Amino acid sequence: MLIIVIGGVAGGGSAAARAKRQNPEAEVLILEESPHISYAACGLPYFLSGEVKEASALQALTPETFQKTRGVVVKTRQRIVKIDKEGKKVLVRDLETDREYAEAYDKLVIATGARSFVPPIEGKDLQGVFTLRSLQDGLDLARAEKATRVVIVGGGSIGCEMAETYLKLGREVTIIDKSEQLLPILDPEMAEIVSEHLQEKGAKIELGKGIKAIKGKGRVEEVITDDGASYPADICLLALGVRPETSLAEEAGLELGVRGALAVNEYMETSHPDIYGAGDCCEANHLLTGKKTWIPLGSTANKQGRVAGTNAAGGRMSFWGVLGTAQVKVYDLDVARTGLGEKEAQAEGLEVISAKIKARSNAGYYPDVGLLHLKLIAAPDGKILGAQAVGFKGVDKRIDVLATAIYNGMWVDELEGIDLGYAPPYSVPIDPVIVAGNVLEKKISR
């Protein structure tokens, strides 16, 4: 039995390793277009800031160590030209030799990930214009000439992380976003806390402006917005989000789902019985709405890969879905969210009630006390729907507690009884999770 996995990063690497463990007799082959596999793209801002000293630290396995430790054959610089789902083979081009060849499979896992979105604007190909998605993108940015002025187009997670990176490197940073807020994963009042913090650290933030053109003679010199304003730039980072890389799947006639992502069921099966999907190219079920969604995250990709690999190798395992739990560090602030935000719930036609508190994350008399803002969102009957937190300490702990609560279908009034840990360095006797629950419960009781 030969299992071919297209893509060797989070979803693909996880699928391949799991398939080999599930069926040690199977041959498992990873075909990866880039020179790199099994790397942590989420760590790229910290490599570029110098906090991670070497790019190699982000790479968990090389092709050689993958084969030695996992028993999986890895071929890099192999571009898949076509998937022949009826003939059960893939047409491959070796980018080193330009030779094309066919590789037959018994089962196929598509883990092609996502690609950076680059709008069709003037100047996008100028020297000094970058995206940040792959390890190669990070290496290209690291080799770029030192820049004094950096314009970041896009105020999502990558845009905010890279604003921190360049501010710490002493650069002039401008963030431009056509939205009226940074970090669309948050509700506006929570995102405003992050915006104020970045501005305090020296970032210039221009909201409600779209990018019109990038100008320069050979390399970027200025970024022009749709209101005609000009922003000088030595580097322009396009951080406008990503799109699922499903062109191969679409050309093969496989069904696509929400936002053009590969349609899969809970077993990570596609519309063809011998083909599975995993990772950022795939949709997932939202555990609160019951609808299909596309939320590309490394944590989700690894879990989907385990399911796809297990089932491709003859096992039976399910991936139930996602809550969209996510975290991001923005300079001194920690930011996290889970479930549905208030604006997301309203977009789904759901009536919600919310409470927002400001609390200490640990004892006030203990050195290095941390303050955090915590927002809790529920249905009018008290079913917990979501939570968001922004603060200097303890944010991840609270959101993970609430993600677990939502996953297990808890109600607001049940939060008061949770037996959470307490010690002065880590918490307060009545944890902010419980406080937020009590505040929201009073609103519901009225």
SVG drawing of the C-alpha trace seen along z (x, -y; Angstrom):
<svg xmlns="http://www.w3.org/2000/svg" viewBox="-35 -62 56 66">
<polyline fill="none" stroke="black" stroke-width="0.4" points="0.0,0.0 1.4,-3.4 0.1,-6.6 1.2,-9.8 0.9,-13.1 1.1,-16.3 2.7,-18.9 5.1,-18.4 4.4,-21.1 1.8,-20.9 -1.1,-18.9 1.0,-16.9 3.8,-16.0 1.3,-15.0 -0.7,-12.9 2.4,-11.1 3.8,-10.2 0.4,-9.1 -0.3,-6.9 3.1,-5.1 2.3,-4.5 -1.2,-3.3 0.0,-0.9 3.8,-0.2 3.6,2.0 2.4,-0.9 4.8,-3.0 4.3,-6.6 5.7,-9.3 5.7,-13.1 6.0,-15.3 6.8,-18.9 7.3,-21.7 9.5,-23.9 13.0,-22.9 11.6,-22.9 9.4,-20.6 8.0,-20.4 8.7,-24.0 6.9,-26.3 5.7,-29.2 4.2,-30.8 7.7,-31.3 8.9,-33.4 8.3,-36.8 10.5,-35.8 13.2,-34.6 13.1,-37.9 13.3,-39.9 16.3,-37.9 14.6,-36.2 15.0,-32.9 18.6,-32.9 18.6,-30.4 15.9,-29.6 16.9,-25.9 15.4,-26.1 12.0,-26.4 12.4,-23.2 11.4,-20.2 12.6,-17.6 14.6,-17.5 13.8,-15.1 16.6,-12.9 15.5,-12.9 11.9,-12.4 12.8,-9.2 15.1,-8.0 12.8,-8.6 9.3,-8.2 10.0,-5.8 8.5,-8.2 10.2,-9.0 10.3,-12.8 11.0,-14.3 11.4,-18.1 11.3,-20.5 8.6,-18.3 5.7,-20.2 2.4,-18.4 1.2,-19.2 -2.0,-17.2 -4.0,-14.8 -5.6,-12.0 -8.2,-10.7 -9.6,-8.1 -6.2,-6.7 -5.0,-7.1 -1.8,-8.8 -0.2,-12.3 1.9,-13.9 5.0,-15.4 7.6,-17.9 11.1,-17.7 12.0,-21.3 15.7,-20.5 15.8,-18.6 12.6,-19.8 11.7,-16.1 8.1,-15.1 7.0,-11.7 3.9,-9.9 3.6,-8.5 0.8,-6.0 -0.9,-5.8 -3.5,-3.8 -4.5,-6.6 -3.8,-10.3 -3.7,-13.1 -3.9,-16.7 -2.2,-19.0 -1.3,-21.9 -2.0,-24.6 -2.8,-28.2 -1.1,-31.0 -0.7,-34.6 -3.2,-36.9 -1.6,-39.5 -4.0,-41.9 -3.5,-42.8 -2.1,-46.2 0.6,-48.2 4.1,-47.6 3.4,-44.3 6.5,-42.8 8.9,-45.6 12.0,-44.7 11.3,-45.2 7.7,-44.0 7.2,-40.8 4.7,-38.4 5.3,-36.2 3.8,-32.7 6.6,-30.1 10.0,-29.5 11.4,-30.8 9.5,-34.0 11.1,-34.4 14.6,-33.8 14.0,-36.3 12.9,-38.9 16.0,-38.2 18.3,-38.8 16.6,-42.0 18.5,-45.2 18.0,-46.9 15.0,-49.2 14.4,-52.4 10.7,-52.7 8.4,-49.7 4.8,-49.8 2.7,-46.8 -0.5,-46.4 -2.9,-44.4 -3.6,-44.6 -4.3,-40.9 -2.2,-38.6 0.8,-38.6 0.6,-42.3 0.6,-43.0 3.3,-40.5 5.6,-42.0 4.8,-45.5 6.3,-44.3 9.3,-42.8 10.2,-45.9 9.5,-48.2 11.9,-46.2 14.5,-46.5 14.2,-50.3 12.3,-50.8 9.6,-53.3 6.4,-51.2 3.1,-52.1 0.2,-49.7 -2.5,-50.3 -5.8,-48.4 -9.0,-49.0 -11.0,-47.8 -11.9,-50.2 -10.0,-48.0 -7.0,-45.8 -7.2,-42.1 -10.6,-41.0 -10.5,-38.0 -11.6,-40.4 -14.6,-42.5 -13.9,-46.3 -13.6,-47.4 -11.1,-44.6 -9.1,-45.4 -8.9,-49.0 -6.8,-48.0 -4.3,-46.4 -4.3,-49.4 -3.6,-51.9 -0.8,-49.7 1.0,-49.5 0.7,-53.3 2.2,-53.7 5.1,-51.6 5.6,-53.9 3.6,-52.4 1.5,-54.6 -1.8,-53.1 -4.0,-54.1 -7.4,-52.4 -10.2,-52.6 -7.7,-52.9 -7.2,-50.4 -4.0,-50.0 -4.0,-51.5 -0.5,-51.1 3.1,-50.5 5.5,-53.0 9.3,-53.0 12.0,-52.8 13.0,-49.2 12.3,-48.9 9.6,-50.1 9.7,-53.8 6.2,-54.6 2.8,-53.0 -0.3,-54.8 -3.7,-54.4 -7.1,-54.7 -7.5,-58.2 -4.4,-59.4 -2.2,-59.5 1.5,-58.5 3.5,-56.6 7.3,-56.3 8.6,-52.8 11.9,-50.8 10.0,-47.6 6.3,-46.9 5.0,-43.7 1.7,-42.5 -0.1,-40.9 -3.6,-40.7 -4.4,-37.2 -4.3,-33.9 -6.5,-31.8 -6.8,-28.0 -4.4,-26.5 -6.9,-24.2 -6.1,-24.8 -5.0,-21.2 -8.0,-19.8 -10.4,-22.0 -8.7,-21.0 -9.1,-17.3 -12.8,-17.8 -12.9,-17.5 -15.7,-19.3 -14.8,-22.7 -16.6,-24.1 -16.7,-27.3 -14.4,-30.1 -13.0,-27.8 -11.5,-25.4 -11.4,-21.6 -14.7,-20.0 -14.1,-17.2 -16.2,-15.3 -15.4,-14.4 -13.1,-11.6 -11.2,-14.1 -12.6,-12.3 -13.0,-14.4 -15.6,-13.9 -13.5,-11.0 -13.2,-7.9 -9.4,-7.5 -8.5,-11.1 -8.2,-12.9 -7.5,-16.4 -5.8,-18.0 -4.6,-21.4 -5.1,-25.0 -6.5,-24.0 -9.5,-22.3 -12.7,-23.4 -13.9,-22.3 -17.1,-22.0 -17.8,-24.9 -18.7,-23.3 -21.1,-26.1 -22.9,-26.9 -22.8,-23.4 -21.8,-25.0 -18.7,-24.5 -16.0,-27.2 -12.5,-27.9 -10.1,-28.9 -6.5,-28.1 -4.5,-27.4 -1.4,-25.3 -3.1,-23.5 -6.1,-22.5 -3.8,-21.4 -1.9,-19.0 -5.1,-17.5 -6.7,-17.1 -3.4,-15.5 -3.6,-12.9 -7.2,-12.0 -6.4,-12.0 -3.3,-9.9 -5.1,-7.4 -7.9,-6.9 -5.8,-6.8 -3.9,-3.9 -7.0,-1.9 -8.0,-3.2 -11.1,-5.1 -10.8,-8.4 -12.9,-11.6 -12.2,-15.3 -15.2,-16.9 -14.5,-20.5 -13.2,-23.8 -14.1,-26.7 -11.6,-29.1 -9.5,-29.3 -6.5,-31.5 -3.7,-33.4 -1.3,-36.2 1.4,-38.2 1.4,-41.9 4.4,-43.5 3.7,-43.4 0.1,-42.3 -1.2,-38.8 -4.4,-38.4 -6.6,-35.4 -10.1,-34.4 -12.4,-31.3 -15.9,-30.5 -18.0,-33.3 -17.3,-37.0 -20.3,-39.2 -20.2,-40.5 -19.7,-37.0 -22.7,-35.7 -24.9,-38.6 -23.8,-37.8 -25.1,-34.3 -28.5,-35.8 -27.9,-34.8 -29.0,-37.0 -26.3,-37.4 -25.5,-39.0 -22.0,-39.9 -20.0,-41.2 -16.5,-42.8 -14.4,-43.1 -11.0,-44.4 -9.2,-42.3 -5.8,-41.4 -4.5,-38.1 -2.7,-37.5 -2.5,-38.8 -2.1,-42.6 0.6,-42.5 2.8,-40.1 5.5,-41.6 4.8,-41.8 1.0,-41.8 -0.8,-41.5 -4.0,-43.3 -6.3,-41.8 -9.5,-42.6 -11.9,-39.6 -15.1,-39.6 -17.6,-36.7 -20.4,-36.1 -23.4,-34.0 -26.9,-33.3 -29.8,-34.8 -30.4,-31.5 -26.9,-31.4 -25.2,-29.0 -21.5,-30.2 -20.8,-31.1 -17.4,-32.8 -14.7,-34.7 -11.9,-37.2 -9.0,-38.4 -6.4,-41.0 -3.8,-41.6 -0.3,-41.5 -0.4,-38.2 -2.6,-35.0 -4.6,-35.5 -3.9,-32.1 -4.9,-30.4 -8.3,-32.1 -9.1,-31.5 -8.1,-27.8 -10.4,-27.3 -13.3,-29.0 -12.5,-27.0 -12.9,-23.9 -16.1,-25.1 -17.6,-25.9 -16.4,-22.6 -18.2,-20.8 -21.4,-22.9 -21.3,-24.7 -23.6,-27.5 -22.6,-30.8 -23.9,-29.9 -21.7,-26.8 -18.5,-28.8 -18.9,-29.8 -18.3,-26.2 -15.2,-25.5 -12.3,-24.5 -9.5,-26.6 -6.0,-26.7 -4.9,-29.6 -1.5,-30.9 -0.5,-34.6 2.0,-34.4 -0.6,-32.9 -4.1,-33.9 -6.5,-35.5 -8.8,-33.7 -11.8,-34.4 -10.5,-34.0 -11.4,-36.5 -13.2,-33.7 -15.5,-33.3 -15.9,-37.1 -16.8,-37.5 -19.3,-34.6 -20.9,-36.2 -21.2,-39.6 -22.8,-38.1 -25.1,-35.9 -26.5,-39.0 -27.3,-40.4 -29.0,-37.2 -31.0,-37.0 -32.6,-40.4"/>
</svg>
